[in-house]
Amino acid sequence: MDTTESKNIVRSLYLSFFSTLAVIVLVTLLYLASQYSQKWIVHTNETTTQIHNVSETLLKAESMLRGYLISKDPEYRIDYKVQIAKLRGEIDQLKIKTLENPSQQENLRKFEALVNERVLGMDNNMENYVLRTPEENRKRTGRVETLRLIDAIDNMRDIMLIEENALLLERKSTYDTIYVLSLIALSIALLLMLFNVYAVRKRLIPLFTKLAENNDALIELVHSRDQEIALKEAQMEMNEDLIHQMEDKNKQLNQFAYIASHDLQEPLRTVDNFIALFEEDYGEKLDGEAGTYFDFIKGATARMKSLITGLLNYSRLGRSGTRSKIDLNKLLDDINKDLGTRIEESGTVITKDTLPTVSGYPVELRQLFVNLITNAIKFTPPERSPKIHISVSDSRLYYTFKVSDNGLGIKKEHLDKIFNMFTRLHSAKEYEGTGIGLAFCQKIVELHKGKISVASTVGEGSTFTFTLKK
């Protein structure tokens, strides 16, 4: 799926979400408005009912007054007082209902004043009425004024009812408008949601198709990876078996080298002993040429002993003990003391960086540095004082050491074979040795999970580089 298609899908989702949200908000607002409008319609109806209740209660009070005036029955008097108290309460309720309408409150004040005047007149009649002739009674009660007051009360009641009816019509009209708008909004919302569903579906179906295809491809990839993992596990098991076999072979070879070299020393000792006896018994009888031959035999025997001893020591590498922490600075100081006479006679100058403490085999690491230092001293021209520098650098997993000298140097074509067993680049007359020292160095470095190499310039010197795992 390209970037443009992704943006289009995201844009459609955003549009659908926000348009739906806007419609929901609009419908919610319309619903709240309709509830608010309906509340005021109910309020107006309650106010109208309350106005009628005041008027009806006043009429009941007048009926109770007339019954009392006619019969002088105290029950009518009590009922009259009850209706007047009720009238007061209903007028108070009406005041509460008209709090939001100043004009109605003004009408209510006038209405209340007229009602109070009427009640005052009825109370006066209740307390002071004496039964006389009809003509005298009409004159005493002020019938004309009473009728005028009642008409005024009725007129004010009608004015209040007319205003409440007008408010009711207005609020019903508002409610109807909100209702129509709500229906329109719901219709628009429904259409918009259908459109959004269509638009999103149109864009998502190709995406889901691609996802299904990618899922199938991913399942195949996982299956192939599982097969690769199973194959690698099988290969690892084979490698482990091969490693075990190689370890067994190495043990057998080392054991063979040890036994062979040990057993080879016995006939050499026999030859050496018989040569010594032969010289002792017949030395005076031999001429000069025969003595030379015996010297060659003794020299060859001595070299053979050295080679066998080197082979024995090589097979014993790594068997000196357990690994431990070794301070290489102290190790180099001890080596300098042990080689003190040779260093002093040759005028050798040895310098070094501050060396680390490493984990390794103490005897083997000592042999490593001794071999490299003695080789550097041995293969330096007599007219030149040997200069040896030991440096170190640090990485995450390894220490890298460099042992540099100013010796003879090594020809390029010999660099690849100098770590082989019994490799000599010079004759025994020029430089003594068995040719096994650098093979020792390589095996010691490999025991410590490292590698060793050499860089050299003929006539200028060599630099041996090796790593030790931390």
C-alpha positions as CSV (number, residue, x, y, z in Angstrom):
1,M,0.0,0.0,0.0
2,D,1.6,3.3,-1.1
3,T,1.7,6.5,0.9
4,T,-1.1,8.2,-1.1
5,E,-3.5,5.4,-0.5
6,S,-2.7,5.4,3.2
7,K,-3.3,9.1,3.4
8,N,-6.6,8.8,1.6
9,I,-7.8,6.0,4.0
10,V,-6.7,8.1,7.0
11,R,-8.5,11.2,5.6
12,S,-11.7,9.2,5.1
13,L,-11.6,7.8,8.6
14,Y,-11.0,11.3,10.0
15,L,-13.8,12.8,7.9
16,S,-16.2,10.0,9.0
17,F,-15.3,10.4,12.6
18,F,-15.5,14.2,12.8
19,S,-18.7,14.4,10.7
20,T,-20.4,11.8,12.8
21,L,-19.2,13.6,15.9
22,A,-20.6,16.9,14.6
23,V,-24.0,15.4,13.9
24,I,-24.1,13.7,17.3
25,V,-23.3,17.0,19.0
26,L,-26.0,18.7,16.9
27,V,-28.6,16.1,17.7
28,T,-27.6,16.3,21.4
29,L,-28.0,20.1,21.4
30,L,-31.4,19.8,19.6
31,Y,-32.5,17.2,22.1
32,L,-31.5,19.4,25.0
33,A,-33.2,22.4,23.4
34,S,-36.4,20.3,22.9
35,Q,-36.3,19.2,26.5
36,Y,-35.8,22.8,27.6
37,S,-38.7,24.0,25.4
38,Q,-40.9,21.2,26.6
39,K,-40.1,22.1,30.2
40,W,-41.4,25.7,29.6
41,I,-44.5,24.4,27.9
42,V,-45.3,22.3,31.0
43,H,-44.5,25.4,33.1
44,T,-46.9,27.5,31.1
45,N,-49.7,24.9,31.5
46,E,-49.0,24.8,35.2
47,T,-49.2,28.6,35.4
48,T,-52.5,28.6,33.6
49,T,-53.9,25.9,35.8
50,Q,-52.7,27.9,38.9
51,I,-54.6,31.0,37.6
52,H,-57.8,28.9,37.3
53,N,-57.2,27.4,40.7
54,V,-57.1,30.9,42.3
55,S,-60.3,31.9,40.5
56,E,-62.1,28.6,41.6
57,T,-60.9,28.9,45.2
58,L,-62.2,32.5,45.3
59,L,-65.6,31.3,44.0
60,K,-65.7,28.5,46.6
61,A,-65.0,31.1,49.3
62,E,-67.9,33.3,48.0
63,S,-70.2,30.2,48.1
64,M,-69.2,29.4,51.7
65,L,-69.8,33.0,52.6
66,R,-73.3,33.0,51.1
67,G,-74.2,29.7,52.8
68,Y,-73.1,31.2,56.1
69,L,-75.0,34.4,55.6
70,I,-78.2,32.5,54.8
71,S,-78.0,29.8,57.4
72,K,-75.6,31.1,60.0
73,D,-74.2,27.6,60.1
74,P,-70.7,27.7,61.7
75,E,-69.5,24.9,59.4
76,Y,-69.8,27.4,56.5
77,R,-67.7,29.9,58.4
78,I,-65.0,27.3,58.9
79,D,-65.1,26.2,55.3
80,Y,-64.9,29.8,54.3
81,K,-61.7,30.4,56.4
82,V,-60.2,27.2,54.9
83,Q,-60.8,28.4,51.3
84,I,-59.3,31.9,52.1
85,A,-56.1,30.3,53.5
86,K,-56.0,28.0,50.5
87,L,-56.4,31.1,48.3
88,R,-53.4,32.8,49.9
89,G,-51.3,29.7,49.3
90,E,-52.3,29.4,45.6
91,I,-51.5,33.1,45.0
92,D,-48.0,32.5,46.6
93,Q,-47.6,29.5,44.2
94,L,-48.6,31.7,41.3
95,K,-46.0,34.3,42.3
96,I,-43.3,31.6,42.0
97,K,-44.6,30.4,38.6
98,T,-44.4,34.0,37.2
99,L,-41.0,34.9,38.5
100,E,-39.4,34.7,35.0
101,N,-42.1,36.9,33.5
102,P,-42.1,40.6,34.7
103,S,-45.3,41.5,32.9
104,Q,-47.2,38.6,34.4
105,Q,-45.8,39.6,37.8
106,E,-47.2,43.1,37.3
107,N,-50.6,41.6,36.3
108,L,-50.4,39.3,39.3
109,R,-49.8,42.3,41.7
110,K,-53.0,43.9,40.3
111,F,-54.9,40.6,40.4
112,E,-53.8,40.0,44.0
113,A,-54.8,43.5,45.0
114,L,-58.3,43.0,43.6
115,V,-58.6,39.6,45.2
116,N,-57.5,41.0,48.6
117,E,-60.0,43.8,48.2
118,R,-62.7,41.2,47.5
119,V,-61.6,39.1,50.5
120,L,-61.6,42.1,52.7
121,G,-65.2,42.8,51.6
122,M,-66.3,39.2,52.3
123,D,-64.6,39.2,55.7
124,N,-66.5,42.4,56.5
125,N,-69.8,40.8,55.4
126,M,-69.0,37.7,57.4
127,E,-68.4,39.7,60.6
128,N,-71.0,42.5,60.3
129,Y,-73.9,41.1,58.3
130,V,-77.4,41.4,59.9
131,L,-80.4,39.9,58.2
132,R,-82.8,42.7,57.2
133,T,-85.2,43.3,54.3
134,P,-83.8,42.5,50.8
135,E,-83.7,46.2,49.9
136,E,-81.8,47.1,53.1
137,N,-79.4,44.2,52.6
138,R,-78.6,45.3,49.0
139,K,-77.8,48.9,50.1
140,R,-75.7,47.7,53.0
141,T,-73.5,45.3,51.1
142,G,-72.8,47.6,48.2
143,R,-73.9,45.2,45.5
144,V,-72.9,47.4,42.6
145,E,-69.4,47.9,43.8
146,T,-69.1,44.2,44.5
147,L,-70.2,43.3,41.0
148,R,-67.7,45.8,39.6
149,L,-64.9,44.3,41.7
150,I,-65.8,40.8,40.6
151,D,-65.8,41.9,36.9
152,A,-62.4,43.5,37.5
153,I,-61.0,40.3,39.0
154,D,-62.4,38.3,36.1
155,N,-60.9,40.7,33.6
156,M,-57.5,40.6,35.2
157,R,-57.7,36.8,35.3
158,D,-58.5,36.7,31.6
159,I,-55.6,39.1,30.8
160,M,-53.2,36.7,32.6
161,L,-54.7,33.7,30.9
162,I,-54.4,35.4,27.5
163,E,-50.7,36.2,28.1
164,E,-50.0,32.6,29.3
165,N,-51.8,31.2,26.2
166,A,-49.7,33.5,24.0
167,L,-46.6,32.2,25.7
168,L,-47.9,28.6,25.3
169,L,-48.4,29.1,21.6
170,E,-44.9,30.6,21.2
171,R,-43.2,27.9,23.1
172,K,-45.1,25.2,21.3
173,S,-44.0,26.7,18.0
174,T,-40.4,26.7,19.2
175,Y,-40.8,23.1,20.3
176,D,-42.3,22.1,16.9
177,T,-39.4,23.9,15.1
178,I,-36.8,22.1,17.2
179,Y,-38.6,18.8,16.6
180,V,-38.6,19.3,12.8
181,L,-34.9,20.3,13.0
182,S,-34.2,17.2,15.0
183,L,-35.9,15.0,12.4
184,I,-33.9,16.8,9.6
185,A,-30.6,16.4,11.6
186,L,-31.3,12.7,12.2
187,S,-32.0,12.2,8.6
188,I,-28.8,14.0,7.6
189,A,-26.9,12.0,10.2
190,L,-28.3,8.7,8.9
191,L,-27.4,9.7,5.3
192,L,-24.0,10.9,6.4
193,M,-23.3,7.7,8.3
194,L,-24.4,5.6,5.3
195,F,-22.1,7.6,3.1
196,N,-19.2,7.3,5.5
197,V,-19.7,3.6,5.8
198,Y,-19.7,3.3,2.0
199,A,-16.6,5.5,1.6
200,V,-14.6,3.7,4.4
201,R,-15.7,0.3,3.1
202,K,-14.7,1.3,-0.4
203,R,-11.2,2.2,0.8
204,L,-10.8,-0.5,3.4
205,I,-11.8,-3.5,1.3
206,P,-8.6,-3.3,-0.9
207,L,-6.6,-2.8,2.3
208,F,-8.1,-5.9,3.9
209,T,-7.5,-7.8,0.7
210,K,-3.9,-6.8,0.7
211,L,-3.7,-7.6,4.4
212,A,-5.1,-11.1,3.8
213,E,-2.5,-11.6,1.0
214,N,0.3,-10.3,3.2
215,N,-0.9,-12.5,6.0
216,D,-0.7,-15.6,3.7
217,A,2.7,-14.5,2.7
218,L,3.7,-14.0,6.3
219,I,2.4,-17.5,7.2
220,E,4.5,-18.9,4.4
221,L,7.5,-16.9,5.5
222,V,7.0,-18.1,9.1
223,H,6.8,-21.7,7.9
224,S,10.0,-21.3,5.8
225,R,11.7,-19.7,8.8
226,D,10.6,-22.6,11.0
227,Q,12.1,-24.9,8.5
228,E,15.3,-22.9,8.4
229,I,15.4,-22.9,12.2
230,A,14.8,-26.6,12.3
231,L,17.6,-27.1,9.7
232,K,19.9,-24.8,11.7
233,E,19.2,-26.7,14.9
234,A,20.0,-29.9,13.1
235,Q,23.2,-28.3,11.8
236,M,24.0,-27.1,15.3
237,E,23.5,-30.6,16.6
238,M,25.8,-31.9,13.9
239,N,28.4,-29.2,14.7
240,E,28.2,-30.1,18.4
241,D,28.8,-33.7,17.5
242,L,31.7,-32.7,15.2
243,I,33.1,-30.5,18.0
244,H,32.9,-33.4,20.5
245,Q,34.6,-35.6,17.9
246,M,37.3,-33.1,17.3
247,E,37.8,-32.6,21.0
248,D,38.2,-36.4,21.3
249,K,40.6,-36.5,18.4
250,N,42.6,-33.6,19.9
251,K,42.8,-35.4,23.2
252,Q,43.9,-38.6,21.3
253,L,46.4,-36.6,19.3
254,N,47.8,-34.9,22.4
255,Q,48.0,-38.2,24.2
256,F,49.6,-39.8,21.2
257,A,52.1,-36.9,20.9
258,Y,52.9,-37.2,24.6
259,I,53.3,-41.0,24.5
260,A,55.2,-40.9,21.2
261,S,57.6,-38.2,22.4
262,H,58.0,-39.8,25.8
263,D,58.7,-43.2,24.2
264,L,61.1,-41.6,21.6
265,Q,63.3,-40.3,24.4
266,E,64.1,-43.8,25.6
267,P,66.0,-45.0,22.4
268,L,67.6,-41.6,22.2
269,R,68.9,-41.9,25.8
270,T,70.2,-45.4,24.8
271,V,72.0,-44.1,21.7
272,D,73.4,-41.2,23.8
273,N,74.6,-43.6,26.5
274,F,76.2,-46.0,24.1
275,I,78.0,-43.1,22.3
276,A,79.3,-41.9,25.7
277,L,80.5,-45.5,26.5
278,F,82.0,-45.9,23.0
279,E,84.0,-42.7,23.4
280,E,85.1,-43.6,26.9
281,D,86.3,-47.1,25.8
282,Y,87.5,-46.4,22.3
283,G,88.0,-42.6,22.1
284,E,91.8,-42.8,22.1
285,K,91.7,-45.3,19.3
286,L,89.6,-43.2,16.9
287,D,91.2,-40.9,14.4
288,G,90.1,-37.3,13.8
289,E,87.5,-38.1,11.1
290,A,85.8,-40.7,13.3
291,G,85.6,-38.2,16.2
292,T,84.0,-35.7,13.8
293,Y,81.4,-38.3,13.0
294,F,80.7,-38.9,16.6
295,D,80.3,-35.2,17.2
296,F,77.7,-35.0,14.4
297,I,75.8,-38.0,16.0
298,K,75.8,-36.3,19.4
299,G,74.7,-33.0,18.0
300,A,71.9,-34.7,16.1
301,T,70.9,-36.6,19.2
302,A,70.8,-33.4,21.2
303,R,68.6,-31.6,18.6
304,M,66.3,-34.6,18.6
305,K,66.0,-34.4,22.4
306,S,65.2,-30.7,22.1
307,L,62.5,-31.4,19.4
308,I,60.9,-34.1,21.5
309,T,61.0,-32.0,24.6
310,G,59.3,-29.2,22.6
311,L,56.7,-31.6,21.4
312,L,56.0,-32.8,24.9
313,N,55.6,-29.2,26.2
314,Y,53.4,-28.3,23.2
315,S,51.0,-31.3,24.0
316,R,50.9,-30.1,27.7
317,L,49.7,-26.6,26.9
318,G,46.5,-25.8,28.7
319,R,47.0,-28.5,31.3
320,S,49.0,-26.4,33.7
321,G,46.0,-25.7,35.9
322,T,42.8,-23.5,36.2
323,R,42.3,-20.0,34.8
324,S,42.9,-17.1,37.2
325,K,43.2,-13.3,37.2
326,I,46.7,-12.3,36.1
327,D,48.2,-8.8,36.5
328,L,50.3,-8.6,33.2
329,N,52.3,-5.7,34.6
330,K,53.6,-7.9,37.4
331,L,54.1,-10.8,35.0
332,L,56.3,-8.6,32.7
333,D,58.3,-7.4,35.7
334,D,59.0,-11.0,36.7
335,I,60.0,-11.9,33.1
336,N,62.4,-9.0,33.0
337,K,64.0,-10.2,36.3
338,D,64.3,-13.8,35.0
339,L,65.8,-12.6,31.7
340,G,67.9,-9.9,33.4
341,T,71.3,-11.3,32.4
342,R,70.3,-11.8,28.8
343,I,68.7,-8.3,28.6
344,E,71.7,-6.7,30.2
345,E,74.3,-8.5,27.9
346,S,72.4,-7.6,24.7
347,G,71.6,-4.1,25.8
348,T,67.9,-4.7,25.3
349,V,65.4,-1.9,26.1
350,I,61.9,-3.1,26.9
351,T,59.0,-0.5,27.2
352,K,55.3,-1.1,27.8
353,D,52.0,0.5,28.2
354,T,50.0,0.1,31.4
355,L,48.8,-3.5,30.9
356,P,45.4,-4.9,32.2
357,T,44.6,-7.7,34.5
358,V,43.3,-10.6,32.4
359,S,41.7,-14.0,33.0
360,G,43.9,-16.9,31.7
361,Y,46.4,-19.6,32.3
362,P,49.4,-18.1,34.2
363,V,52.1,-20.5,33.0
364,E,51.0,-20.4,29.3
365,L,50.7,-16.5,29.3
366,R,54.1,-16.3,30.8
367,Q,55.5,-18.6,28.1
368,L,53.7,-16.5,25.4
369,F,55.5,-13.2,26.4
370,V,58.8,-15.0,27.1
371,N,58.8,-16.5,23.6
372,L,58.0,-13.2,21.9
373,I,60.6,-11.2,23.9
374,T,63.4,-13.8,23.5
375,N,62.7,-14.1,19.7
376,A,62.9,-10.3,19.4
377,I,66.3,-10.3,21.3
378,K,67.6,-13.3,19.3
379,F,66.7,-12.1,15.9
380,T,68.1,-8.6,16.3
381,P,71.4,-7.9,14.4
382,P,74.5,-7.9,16.7
383,E,75.3,-4.3,15.7
384,R,71.9,-3.1,16.9
385,S,70.5,-2.9,20.5
386,P,67.1,-4.6,20.7
387,K,64.2,-2.3,21.4
388,I,60.9,-4.0,22.3
389,H,57.6,-2.2,23.0
390,I,54.5,-3.9,24.3
391,S,51.2,-1.9,23.8
392,V,47.6,-2.7,24.4
393,S,44.2,-1.5,23.2
394,D,40.7,-2.3,24.6
395,S,37.5,-3.2,22.9
396,R,34.2,-4.6,24.1
397,L,35.1,-8.2,24.0
398,Y,38.9,-8.4,23.6
399,Y,42.2,-6.9,24.6
400,T,44.5,-6.4,21.7
401,F,48.3,-6.6,22.4
402,K,51.2,-5.6,20.1
403,V,54.8,-6.7,20.6
404,S,57.0,-4.6,18.4
405,D,60.8,-4.9,17.8
406,N,63.6,-3.5,15.7
407,G,65.0,-6.9,14.6
408,L,65.8,-8.5,11.3
409,G,62.2,-8.6,10.0
410,I,60.5,-11.4,8.1
411,K,60.1,-11.7,4.4
412,K,56.6,-11.5,3.1
413,E,56.5,-15.0,1.6
414,H,57.4,-16.4,5.1
415,L,54.7,-14.6,7.1
416,D,52.0,-17.3,6.5
417,K,54.1,-20.2,7.7
418,I,56.1,-18.9,10.7
419,F,53.4,-20.2,13.2
420,N,53.8,-23.8,11.8
421,M,55.5,-26.5,13.9
422,F,59.3,-26.8,13.5
423,T,59.4,-23.9,11.0
424,R,62.9,-22.3,10.9
425,L,63.8,-19.3,8.6
426,H,67.5,-19.5,9.5
427,S,70.0,-22.3,9.9
428,A,70.9,-23.8,13.3
429,K,74.5,-22.4,12.9
430,E,73.1,-18.8,12.6
431,Y,70.4,-18.9,15.3
432,E,69.8,-21.8,17.7
433,G,66.3,-23.2,18.3
434,T,63.8,-25.8,17.4
435,G,61.3,-23.7,15.4
436,I,58.5,-24.5,17.7
437,G,58.3,-21.2,19.8
438,L,55.8,-19.3,17.6
439,A,53.7,-22.5,17.3
440,F,53.6,-22.4,21.1
441,C,52.5,-18.7,20.9
442,Q,49.7,-19.5,18.5
443,K,48.3,-22.4,20.6
444,I,48.5,-20.3,23.8
445,V,46.5,-17.4,22.2
446,E,43.9,-19.9,20.8
447,L,43.5,-21.4,24.3
448,H,42.4,-17.9,25.4
449,K,39.9,-17.6,22.5
450,G,42.1,-15.1,20.6
451,K,44.1,-14.8,17.3
452,I,47.7,-14.0,16.6
453,S,49.3,-12.4,13.4
454,V,52.5,-10.7,12.4
455,A,53.4,-7.7,10.3
456,S,57.0,-7.1,9.4
457,T,59.4,-5.1,7.3
458,V,62.8,-6.7,6.4
459,G,65.6,-4.8,8.1
460,E,63.3,-2.7,10.3
461,G,61.5,-5.1,12.6
462,S,58.3,-7.0,13.3
463,T,55.1,-6.4,15.2
464,F,53.2,-9.5,16.6
465,T,49.6,-8.7,17.3
466,F,47.4,-11.0,19.4
467,T,44.0,-10.8,21.2
468,L,42.9,-12.2,24.5
469,K,39.2,-12.5,25.3
470,K,38.0,-10.6,28.4
